[in-house]
C-alpha cells in the first residue's frame, strides 16, 4: 500500500472566471510549480539535450517511459545503476508512465487480456508482459517520484464495447496497481479512461476517486479524436475529480491544447511535440510556427523570437536554416532547446496569469498571436 | 597587403630537453594559450555542440572551413549575417582553412591548374572555383582571425613530380594570397608542402619564410603516410621555421601525434578525431580508448574517467552504452563533449608541463597510459 505522504499537492489559487488553478506538487526530489509541462525522456534522455540543457529550459520534472526502459536497458539494470534519476543524471522529480500508452501506439505488437498486456518488443521481438503488478514493479525499480497505474488505451474512434471493456479493465488494473505498490517515496496516479463516452468517463472517474489516489490523469486522449472532442471529455471529467488532487492530461499537446486544458482545471502535461517538431525544423513562436527549412529564412538576421532567452535565439534564422540544410545535429538540438523553452515560458506565463487572476486575458492574447479562435466553447 | 599587427605571437618558455614551447597567440577576438587544439567546426558548428558546450570544454579557438562554407550557405550570406563569429555565435578566435585540404579529400571532384582549384560541389554539383585570390576573399568575408593560404595537398604516396609540382604551386599561391589579403584584423598563415621529400620541404619552408608570414603551417600530412613518416617531416621542417612565429600542424591528430609534434616544436592543432570518434562511440581516456557500444559496459557504474569534469563523466558507462544502443542523439553529443574535454585537458597538461620544464615526463606518462612506446625516435 502506497502511503499518501509520497507526494503532496496544494492549490494556491483558482481563477475567478474559469477553472484554471495555480498549485504546487511536492515530491521526494523537489517541488514542481503547477500548471507544469514535462519534457519527455522516453529512453532515459530528453532527445538531443544534456540534463543541464533540459534544466536550463526551465523544466522542473521530466517523464520517463516504463515500456521503453523495461525493454532497453531493462528495469533491473537501471536499478543496479542507481535508479532512473542517477541513470539519466536528472536530480529533479521524475514521473514514469506505465506502458499503457504503448498498448495503443504499438497495437499491432500487443495482446491484452485481464491478466496483462503482452508486447512483442519493437526492438528485438522478445516478449514483454506488463501486468499491473509488473508495471508497478518496474516503476519501483526505476524509482520515479510519480508512477502511473497500468491502463488500457484504445485508438479512437472505437466500438462502444471496446471502449467499455478497456475502461473496466483500467479500473480493475488501477486497484491491482494500488495493492502492488510498496515504495514510500513514490506516488501512484490513477488514469481515467472511457474514450469519448461521457457516461463511461463519469463512471471511471467515480470508481477511481472512491479509491482515493494521490493524483488523477485523464488518459486515452490525443489518440485520434478532434481537439473539440478532447475538450468535451475534459468538460465532463475534470469537475468529477477531487479539487485537492493534481490532474494530469497525458500526452497533450499543442500550446493551444494546453491553454484550453488549463482553463478546464488541468495541472500537468507531457508531450513529445516540442522536441519532435524541433528535430523536424519547426519552431514554436507567439506568432505561430516557423518552418526553418523554408528558403525564406536563408538571409534572415532575426532570431526565432526577439525576447526569447534560449541559446537558439542567440542565432539568426539564417543560421538555423543553414544547420538544417547542412544536416547538422545542432539544428535539431537548438530547435528542441527553443521549443522546450517556449513551452516552459508559456507555463510560467500561465502560472503568473492565474496568480494575478488574468488567465483568460493571457488565453485570448496567446490565441490571437497564434491566429486561433475558439469555436463556440465557454470562456 | 596584410599588416603584421593582425595577430601577435610570443614564446613564453622552451623545454630544456626538447623543442616543446609554451606560447601565446593574440588575435582580434582574444588570446589563445599555446600549444592549443582547435575543435573543427566545418560547416559553422562543432558537430553536436552548442557554442557554450564548446567553450565549456576549454577550447579557446575553433576552425571553420572555407570550402564547405563557400558552398553552403555561401561566403556572401555569412558576411551578410555578420561574419562567421556572429553566424555561429562564437566570440573567440576563429581560424579558417583555405580549401586546400579538399583538393586532396575531394580529389575525384577537383581539377587543379596554376590558376585555381576547380571543384564540382559534393552538395549539388555546382562548380566552385578556388583561386588563391578567391580563397582569401572568402576568408575575408567570413572574417576569421587567422586565414590560411590556398595550398595544393596531394595524397601520399605520390610520384615525385606530382609532389614537386604541388609544392611549387603552393609557394606561388602563397605569394598571390599575400598580395590579395586586405583585412587589417586577419592574420594570414603560410603552409609548407613537399610530401615526404625532405629537400622539397626545406625548399618550400625557405621560400615561405623569405616572404615573412605571421605564422606557418605544416600541411599535406595525415594524408596516407605513417606516423613515423609524419614525425620525420616535422624533424626536417620545424627547425627551418622562425622561432618567433606560431607553427600549426594541420589536421593532426591522435593524442600521441600531438605529444610527438609538440615535442618537435608545434604550437597549434586541429582534428576531427575527438568529435568524429565520439559520434562513433569511441571515448579517449588516459588508459586508451573505450568503445561504448561494447556489451562489457552494460552494467558498468564507473564514469569514462574518474577525474574528468565533463558532463559525460557525470554518467555511468552503462548509461552511455545504453544511449548508443538506443540510437539516442545524446550518446554522440556526450562522447563528443568528453573527447573535446579530453583533448583540451591534454593541452592544458602539456602547457603546464612545459612551464615547469617537465614535458618529457608528461610525454612518457601519457604514452605509458595509452600503452604506446616510441619506436627508436629521439627523446
Interface residues (C-beta under 8 A of the other chain):
Chain A: X43 X44 X45 X47 X48 X49 X50 X51 X52 X53 X72 X73 X77 X80 X81 X82 X86 X87 X88 X89 X298 X299 X301 X311 X314 X315 X316 X318 X319 X321 X322 X323 X325 X326 X328 X329 X330 X332 X333 X334 X337
Chain B: X43 X44 X45 X47 X48 X49 X50 X51 X52 X53 X72 X73 X77 X80 X81 X82 X86 X87 X88 X89 X298 X299 X301 X311 X314 X315 X316 X318 X319 X321 X322 X323 X325 X326 X328 X329 X330 X332 X333 X334 X337
